[in-house]
C-alpha cells in the first residue's frame, strides 16, 4: 500500500509518520515541494468517484457505502469506463495491452 499525500502538516507531522511506520505494508509517498501535479491523478479519480458514484446514493451505513464504492471501482471504473489519459481504454484493457507489449519485448 502506498500512502501518497501532499506536504500538509497533518501528513508531515511526527505523530502521523509514526502511525504509518507501525505497519510495514505501508510505504509513505509525499509530493515534492511546489509540485502540485503529483496528486493530479488521485484528485481526478476522487472527483470522478464522487460525481459518478457517491453523490448518486444515500448510504445507510459504512458497510453499504464500502460495498457500493467497491462495486463501482471493480465493475465499472476499472473494467468498462474509458479513460482519456489511457487512450480511451479502460484500466483493465490498458493493463492487458501493456502486458502484451512487455511479453513481446
Beta strands, then each sheet from edge to edge (+ up, - down):
strand 1: 2-5
strand 2: 27-30
sheet 1: 1+ 2+
end
